[in-house]
Every structure is written in C-alpha cells, then in structure tokens.
Amino acid sequence: MPGPDALARIRAEIDGYNAERPRVARQAQMRLAAYFAGWALVSAAICWPLVVGGYGRMFGLACVAILFSGYFLYDRAIAARDGFRQTLRDRLLPSLFGFVDDLRYSSNGSSRFLERMPGNEFLRRTDSRHRDLLSGTHEGFAFTLCETELSVGSGSKREVTFDGVIVAFQQENGFPGTLLAARRPGRLAKAIRGLFDDGRLTEIKSGDDGIDASHEFRSDDPQSAMPRVAAMAKALDYLSDVWPEGVVRIAVRHKDGFLLVPTKKDFFELPPIGVPLDFERHVQPMIADLMTLLATARLVSRI
C-alpha cells in the first residue's frame, strides 16, 4: 500500500470530493426536475386541446410523440449527470493513484498497447473496446493497465473472447521469441487443452504432472521456455485464486510482457454520486487490486 504521506494526500482528495459531491448531485437532480417539469407543461398544452376538441387520432399520435420526447429528455438528463460524474472521476482518480510516477489516466483507453501483444495464437480477436486506462511507473516498474474487451465477429455473430484487465509491461531479461501460458481455474482445470490455436508453437511440458494437468504452455523456443514455466505456473495459480472468473493468461514476446485477468469487476468504479466516498469501503480495495496486479506483473517480468 502507499506510504503515510501518499495516504494523507489521498484522504485529503476524498474529503474534497465529498465536499463537492452534494452540489453536483443537487445540480443533476434540479436539471432532471426542470427537464420533466417543462416536458409535462408542454405535453399538457398539446394534449388538452386535442382531448377537448375530440381529435382522438391526433391525440394518440401526440401521446406517442410525447413518450419519445420524454425518453429523449431523460437520456439527456442522465447523460449530463454522468458527464458531471466523469469530470469528478477524471480529477479524482489520478489523485488517488498519485503514488504512481508519471501517471496517465484516461476514461477511454487506447488499443496501441495491444499492437505488440501476440495475435490469434494467444487470444482470438478482431476488435477491441477499452474503458479506463492507467499507466505509469511504480518503484521503477513501468506498466500500462487497461480494462479491455476483445471480440471476434460483429453484430449477432459477435463473440467476446476476453473481458477484464490487461497489464502490459517490459521484461527485465527478455525472451528470445514467444512464450504463452494459461490456466483454467476450478473444476475446469483438468479439462484445459487447446487454449492456444497456433500450430507453429510447440506445447511445453514442465515435467510436473500437477502443473501440466492444469496449465498450458506454448512457445517457438522450447529450450528457452522450459526453465520459466514453473515460475509462470505459480503466478497463474495466485491470480486464479484471487480472480477465479475465467482463464488467466500470460504472454511474453521478446521484451514485451502481457498479463490478462478476466473479471466482471470495474476496477476504477466510484459509488453513485449520491453516496459519500469512503476510503476503507471504496478506495482501499481499488488500490489493493492495483498493487496485486502490479506485484504479479513484476514477478512475471523477472521470470
């Protein structure tokens, strides 16, 4: 966890957020009330003459138009509220993670870090969608962490192949090729086979029946990969215990390393605007999750 000085700054930012939060919440409620008060008055002004005049068909059409306009106004009001909330997040989150050097935060991540990640031999994908992205350096360890969804196909045939957090980092010693590793958690562990589809990569056996039963390793340089698979298995086992929601994967290619942790959890989600931000309930778990991912990625970078 961050040191005392960093924690003091984080708590100060939380106090500032909680002081400003009620004003933003009131503005959002007043805007919503004003929108719908105006909508109700205009609707009554349109419908009343039609009802009095007996224009039944026109009244029905007017009701349909009014319902659509009400939905549009509600959507605009919610968008404005979410915009205010995102503005607060954009200012608060970098402060919460201020113990990270050269910090860069974006609520709409970039796919550029994926350009170096192994392709379909690692994980099938033709499209990617990104949410919060955090990058920087922590105690000399440079990283990029992004909430990412990978998929293949489009429309009704779209299939999500990964939804979670990707941590990109640099290997300390590098690897002379490509090394892929994965573990399937829980009762499905023994059924793992064929996670990696590229026949050009050779399956690596660790020599440990327990590891080989629940993990899969593939590489285009088996000799260099063999000494590393046992340590990778330990990293995968740890993450699978912490986030047992799917297949945890590791990819190493030359100096680039990638850690993929599937999870439905929103790592950087703040409570609704009407709920005060609390360090122990909301912020400390967020920081702990980040530190766990960085510690594991740092471990992998040294393998």
C-alpha positions as CSV (number, residue, x, y, z in Angstrom):
1,M,0.0,0.0,0.0
2,P,1.1,3.6,-0.4
3,G,3.1,5.2,2.4
4,P,1.7,7.6,5.1
5,D,2.3,10.8,3.0
6,A,0.6,9.4,0.0
7,L,-2.3,8.1,2.1
8,A,-2.7,11.5,3.7
9,R,-2.9,13.1,0.2
10,I,-5.5,10.5,-0.9
11,R,-7.7,11.2,2.2
12,A,-7.5,14.9,1.5
13,E,-8.7,14.4,-2.1
14,I,-11.5,12.2,-0.8
15,D,-12.6,15.0,1.6
16,G,-12.5,17.5,-1.3
17,Y,-14.6,15.1,-3.4
18,N,-17.2,14.6,-0.7
19,A,-17.4,18.3,-0.1
20,E,-18.2,19.0,-3.8
21,R,-20.3,15.9,-4.4
22,P,-23.6,17.2,-2.8
23,R,-23.5,20.3,-5.1
24,V,-23.1,18.1,-8.2
25,A,-25.8,15.8,-7.1
26,R,-28.2,18.7,-6.4
27,Q,-27.5,20.2,-9.8
28,A,-28.2,16.8,-11.5
29,Q,-31.5,16.5,-9.6
30,M,-32.5,20.1,-10.4
31,R,-31.7,19.6,-14.1
32,L,-33.8,16.4,-14.2
33,A,-36.7,18.1,-12.4
34,A,-36.5,21.1,-14.7
35,Y,-36.5,19.0,-17.8
36,F,-39.5,17.0,-16.8
37,A,-41.5,19.9,-15.4
38,G,-41.1,21.6,-18.8
39,W,-41.9,18.4,-20.6
40,A,-45.1,17.9,-18.5
41,L,-46.3,21.5,-19.2
42,V,-45.7,21.3,-22.9
43,S,-47.3,17.8,-23.0
44,A,-50.4,19.2,-21.2
45,A,-50.6,22.2,-23.6
46,I,-50.5,19.9,-26.6
47,C,-52.9,17.2,-25.4
48,W,-55.6,19.3,-23.7
49,P,-56.9,21.0,-26.8
50,L,-56.9,17.6,-28.6
51,V,-58.9,16.0,-25.9
52,V,-61.4,18.8,-25.6
53,G,-61.8,19.0,-29.4
54,G,-62.4,15.3,-29.8
55,Y,-59.4,14.7,-32.0
56,G,-58.9,11.1,-30.9
57,R,-56.5,10.0,-33.6
58,M,-54.3,13.1,-33.3
59,F,-54.3,12.7,-29.5
60,G,-52.9,9.1,-30.0
61,L,-50.2,10.4,-32.3
62,A,-49.4,13.2,-29.9
63,C,-49.1,10.7,-27.0
64,V,-46.6,8.6,-29.0
65,A,-44.5,11.7,-29.8
66,I,-44.6,12.9,-26.1
67,L,-43.4,9.5,-24.9
68,F,-40.5,9.6,-27.3
69,S,-39.6,13.1,-26.3
70,G,-39.8,12.1,-22.6
71,Y,-37.3,9.3,-23.3
72,F,-35.0,11.7,-25.1
73,L,-35.1,14.3,-22.3
74,Y,-34.5,11.6,-19.7
75,D,-31.5,10.3,-21.7
76,R,-30.1,13.9,-22.0
77,A,-30.6,14.5,-18.2
78,I,-28.8,11.2,-17.3
79,A,-26.0,12.0,-19.8
80,A,-25.5,15.4,-18.2
81,R,-25.4,13.8,-14.7
82,D,-22.9,11.1,-15.9
83,G,-20.8,13.8,-17.5
84,F,-20.5,15.7,-14.2
85,R,-19.6,12.4,-12.5
86,Q,-17.0,11.6,-15.1
87,T,-15.5,15.1,-14.7
88,L,-15.0,14.3,-11.0
89,R,-13.6,10.9,-11.7
90,D,-11.1,12.4,-14.2
91,R,-9.8,14.7,-11.5
92,L,-10.1,12.3,-8.5
93,L,-8.6,9.0,-9.8
94,P,-5.2,10.4,-10.8
95,S,-5.0,11.8,-7.3
96,L,-5.9,8.5,-5.7
97,F,-3.1,6.8,-7.6
98,G,-0.7,9.7,-7.2
99,F,1.8,7.4,-5.6
100,V,2.4,6.1,-9.2
101,D,5.1,8.2,-11.0
102,D,4.4,9.7,-14.5
103,L,0.8,8.7,-14.0
104,R,-1.5,8.9,-17.0
105,Y,-5.3,8.2,-16.7
106,S,-7.9,8.0,-19.4
107,S,-11.5,7.0,-19.2
108,N,-11.4,5.8,-22.8
109,G,-8.3,3.7,-23.2
110,S,-6.3,3.2,-26.4
111,S,-5.6,0.0,-28.3
112,R,-2.0,1.0,-29.1
113,F,-0.5,-1.2,-26.3
114,L,-2.2,-4.3,-28.0
115,E,-0.2,-3.8,-31.2
116,R,2.8,-5.6,-29.6
117,M,0.7,-8.4,-28.0
118,P,0.8,-11.8,-29.7
119,G,-2.2,-12.2,-32.0
120,N,-4.7,-15.0,-32.6
121,E,-2.2,-17.6,-31.5
122,F,-2.6,-16.1,-28.0
123,L,-6.2,-15.0,-28.0
124,R,-8.6,-14.6,-30.9
125,R,-9.6,-11.0,-31.6
126,T,-10.7,-8.8,-34.5
127,D,-12.0,-5.9,-32.4
128,S,-11.2,-4.3,-29.0
129,R,-13.1,-2.0,-26.7
130,H,-11.4,-0.1,-23.9
131,R,-12.6,1.6,-20.8
132,D,-10.4,3.0,-18.0
133,L,-6.6,3.1,-18.7
134,L,-3.9,3.7,-16.2
135,S,-0.2,3.9,-17.0
136,G,2.9,5.0,-15.1
137,T,5.8,3.7,-13.1
138,H,5.7,2.3,-9.6
139,E,9.0,1.8,-7.8
140,G,10.8,1.6,-11.1
141,F,8.3,-0.8,-12.8
142,A,6.7,0.7,-15.9
143,F,3.2,-0.6,-16.8
144,T,0.0,0.1,-18.7
145,L,-3.2,-1.3,-17.2
146,C,-6.5,-1.2,-19.2
147,E,-10.0,-2.5,-18.8
148,T,-10.4,-4.2,-22.2
149,E,-13.0,-6.3,-24.1
150,L,-11.7,-8.4,-27.0
151,S,-14.0,-10.0,-29.5
152,V,-14.4,-11.6,-32.9
153,G,-17.1,-11.1,-35.5
154,S,-19.8,-8.4,-35.5
155,G,-23.5,-8.0,-35.0
156,S,-25.4,-11.1,-33.9
157,K,-22.3,-13.2,-34.6
158,R,-20.0,-11.1,-32.3
159,E,-18.3,-13.3,-29.7
160,V,-16.5,-11.9,-26.7
161,T,-13.2,-13.7,-26.2
162,F,-11.9,-11.7,-23.3
163,D,-13.4,-9.2,-20.8
164,G,-11.2,-8.0,-18.0
165,V,-7.9,-6.2,-17.2
166,I,-4.8,-6.3,-19.3
167,V,-1.4,-5.3,-17.8
168,A,1.3,-4.6,-20.3
169,F,4.9,-4.3,-19.1
170,Q,8.5,-4.8,-20.1
171,Q,10.5,-8.0,-19.4
172,E,13.7,-7.4,-17.4
173,N,15.7,-10.0,-19.3
174,G,13.5,-10.5,-22.4
175,F,12.7,-13.8,-24.1
176,P,14.1,-14.9,-27.5
177,G,10.7,-15.5,-29.1
178,T,7.2,-16.0,-27.9
179,L,6.0,-17.8,-24.7
180,L,2.3,-18.2,-23.9
181,A,0.9,-19.6,-20.6
182,A,-2.6,-20.0,-19.3
183,R,-4.5,-21.7,-16.5
184,R,-8.2,-22.5,-16.3
185,P,-9.5,-22.2,-12.7
186,G,-11.5,-24.5,-10.5
187,R,-13.1,-27.8,-11.6
188,L,-12.3,-27.0,-15.3
189,A,-8.6,-27.1,-14.7
190,K,-8.1,-30.7,-15.8
191,A,-10.1,-30.1,-19.0
192,I,-7.6,-27.5,-20.3
193,R,-6.4,-28.3,-23.7
194,G,-6.1,-26.3,-26.9
195,L,-6.3,-22.8,-25.4
196,F,-3.7,-21.7,-28.0
197,D,-4.6,-22.4,-31.6
198,D,-1.4,-21.7,-33.5
199,G,0.2,-25.0,-34.6
200,R,3.5,-23.2,-35.1
201,L,4.0,-23.0,-31.4
202,T,5.2,-26.1,-29.5
203,E,3.5,-27.3,-26.4
204,I,5.9,-27.3,-23.4
205,K,5.7,-29.8,-20.6
206,S,7.1,-28.8,-17.2
207,G,7.7,-32.3,-16.0
208,D,5.3,-31.8,-13.1
209,D,2.1,-33.8,-13.6
210,G,0.1,-31.4,-11.4
211,I,1.2,-28.3,-13.4
212,D,0.8,-30.0,-16.8
213,A,-2.7,-31.1,-15.9
214,S,-4.0,-27.6,-15.2
215,H,-1.8,-25.4,-17.3
216,E,-0.8,-25.0,-20.9
217,F,2.4,-23.5,-22.2
218,R,3.4,-23.0,-25.8
219,S,6.5,-21.4,-27.4
220,D,8.5,-21.1,-30.5
221,D,11.6,-21.6,-28.4
222,P,11.0,-24.6,-26.1
223,Q,14.6,-24.8,-24.8
224,S,14.5,-21.2,-23.5
225,A,10.9,-21.6,-22.3
226,M,11.4,-24.7,-20.2
227,P,13.2,-23.1,-17.2
228,R,10.4,-20.4,-16.9
229,V,7.2,-22.4,-16.9
230,A,7.2,-23.5,-13.3
231,A,7.5,-19.9,-12.1
232,M,4.8,-18.8,-14.5
233,A,2.6,-21.5,-13.2
234,K,2.9,-20.1,-9.7
235,A,2.0,-16.6,-10.9
236,L,-1.1,-18.0,-12.7
237,D,-2.1,-20.1,-9.7
238,Y,-2.0,-17.0,-7.5
239,L,-4.1,-14.9,-9.8
240,S,-6.6,-17.7,-10.4
241,D,-7.2,-17.8,-6.7
242,V,-7.7,-14.1,-6.4
243,W,-9.8,-13.7,-9.6
244,P,-11.4,-17.1,-10.4
245,E,-13.7,-15.9,-13.1
246,G,-12.0,-17.3,-16.2
247,V,-8.8,-18.2,-18.0
248,V,-5.8,-16.2,-16.7
249,R,-3.2,-15.8,-19.4
250,I,0.4,-14.6,-19.7
251,A,2.2,-13.8,-22.9
252,V,5.9,-12.9,-23.3
253,R,7.4,-11.8,-26.6
254,H,11.0,-10.5,-26.6
255,K,10.9,-7.5,-24.2
256,D,7.1,-7.2,-24.0
257,G,5.0,-9.0,-21.4
258,F,1.2,-9.1,-21.0
259,L,-0.9,-10.3,-18.1
260,L,-4.6,-10.9,-18.9
261,V,-7.0,-11.3,-15.9
262,P,-10.7,-11.9,-16.8
263,T,-13.1,-10.2,-14.4
264,K,-16.5,-8.5,-14.5
265,K,-15.3,-6.1,-11.8
266,D,-14.9,-2.5,-12.6
267,F,-11.5,-1.7,-11.1
268,F,-12.0,2.1,-11.1
269,E,-15.7,2.4,-10.4
270,L,-16.7,5.0,-7.8
271,P,-20.0,4.8,-5.9
272,P,-23.1,6.7,-7.2
273,I,-22.9,10.4,-7.0
274,G,-25.4,10.4,-4.1
275,V,-23.1,8.1,-1.9
276,P,-20.2,9.6,0.0
277,L,-16.8,8.3,-1.0
278,D,-15.2,6.2,1.8
279,F,-11.6,5.2,1.9
280,E,-12.0,1.8,3.5
281,R,-15.0,0.7,1.5
282,H,-14.3,2.2,-1.9
283,V,-10.7,3.3,-2.3
284,Q,-8.6,0.9,-0.3
285,P,-9.9,-2.2,-2.2
286,M,-9.2,-0.3,-5.5
287,I,-5.6,0.4,-4.5
288,A,-5.1,-3.2,-3.2
289,D,-6.3,-4.7,-6.5
290,L,-3.9,-2.4,-8.4
291,M,-1.0,-3.4,-6.2
292,T,-1.8,-7.1,-6.5
293,L,-1.8,-6.9,-10.3
294,L,1.4,-4.8,-10.4
295,A,3.2,-7.2,-8.0
296,T,2.2,-10.2,-10.1
297,A,3.2,-8.5,-13.3
298,R,6.6,-7.5,-11.8
299,L,7.1,-11.1,-10.8
300,V,6.4,-12.3,-14.4
301,S,8.7,-9.6,-15.7
302,R,11.6,-11.1,-13.7
303,I,11.0,-14.7,-14.9
